[in-house]
Amino acid sequence: MTKSRRYSTTFQKLRAARQAWRLEEEGTTLRPESTPPLHWSFEGVGYRCRIDALLARTAAENRSLARREYWEATWATRGAP
């Protein structure tokens, strides 16, 4: 993917090229009339279970604590910027 109009491509073109390459590797050919269209659907937002949410929250709290401790160790002795 690029922002250049001359070399720009789309995800649809990339998927089609990847599918054609895989089919060629398998020894079959790509027939557009037999290729089912891609359908995207919304699956949901958030975590699948409570433990995933707990792990994510714990990791975020640990990162925040580590940043705070680093800041205090770095700037407390020198003074805030």
N, C-alpha and C positions, 0 to 999 in steps of 0.2 A: 504494500500500500504506500502510496506517495501522494504528495500534494501537487506534484507537477502534472499539468494536464497532458503533456506529451507522453508521459510514462504511467499515467494513472490507470488503475484497475479496480475492479470491484470484488467483493467477497463472492458474489455469484460466479464470476468468471474463474476465480481461484478454486471454488468448489468443483466447478465443471471440469477444469483441467485436472484436478486431483482425482476425480472419479474416472475420467478417461484414462489416466495413467494407471490406476489400479486395475481397471478392467483389461487394459492392454497387458499388464503383468500376469493376469489370470488367464489370458488367452482368449478373452471374449471381446466383442466390439460394443461400442456405445450406440444404441439406437434411440434417438430422442423420443420417438413415439411410444417406446416401451418403458421409458424412464419415468418413475412416479414423481410428481412434483413434491418439492420440499414444503412441509407445513410446520411452522413454528407455533408453539402454544405456550401460554404462561403457566408455570408450575407452582409459583408461590414465592413468598418473600420470607426471609428469616431462617431460623435454624430448624432442623428436623426434629430435634428432641431437646429437652431441658438441659441435659449434660453438655451438649454442644454450645448452648448459650452461656452456660456457666464457665466453660473453658475459655470461650472468647472474652467474656467479661474479666476473668482472672488474668488472662494474658494482657489485656488492655491496662488493668490496674498495675500489673508488674512493670509494664513499659513506662507508665506514668511515674511510678515510684522511682524507677531507675533514672529517668530524666531529671527528676527533682533532686535526687541524691548527687547526680553528676553536677548539676547546676550549683548546688550548695557547696560541693567540694571544690569546684573551679572558681566560682565568683565570690564565695564568702570570704576567702583570704585576700582577694585582690580588690574587692568592692564591685558593686554592680556596674555594668557599662553605662 
